[in-house]
Amino acid sequence: MFFRNLALAPMNQVLLTLRFYALGTMLISVADMFGVNVSSTSRTIKNISYAIAGLSGSFLKIPTNDLVETKMNMFKIARFPLVFGAIDK
């Protein structure tokens, strides 16, 4: 018996994509982990990545002022050279 049209829940799509980002590995590894075929995994990662990128304007703020000053301030705070921003919750 074949099961068709078993959609991957939105939460699982996000988790699958985040797992792919975290592992930095091949699609087949993530596909096996979630029990999904490779083509569905690829499509899911593409769709979720575009959705995240589409929301980036609302959540990511890249400094547009003097980057040299920002880099110097970040170095003073964390001692990381050439950093012009950070992620915070």
C-alpha positions, 0 to 999 in steps of 0.5 A, a space after each residue: 500500500 502506498 501513501 500519497 500526499 502526506 504533506 510535511 507539516 509547516 513546523 517540520 518544514 522549518 525544523 528540516 531546513 534549520 537542521 540542514 543549515 546546522 549540519 551543513 551536510 548533504 540533502 540525503 542526510 536530512 531527508 533520511 532523518 525526517 523520512 522524506 525523499 531528497 526532492 521534497 527535502 530540496 523543495 522544502 529547504 528552498 521554500 523555507 529559505 525564500 520565506 526567511 529571506 522575505 522576512 529579513 527586512 522586518 527583522 535584520 537591520 544592517 548599520 548604514 552609518 559609519 561602518 568603521 566606527 561600528 566595527 571599532 565599537 564591536 571590537 571594543 565590546 567583544 574583541 572580534 575584528 571586522 564585525 559590523 553587527 550582531 544578532 540578539 534576541 
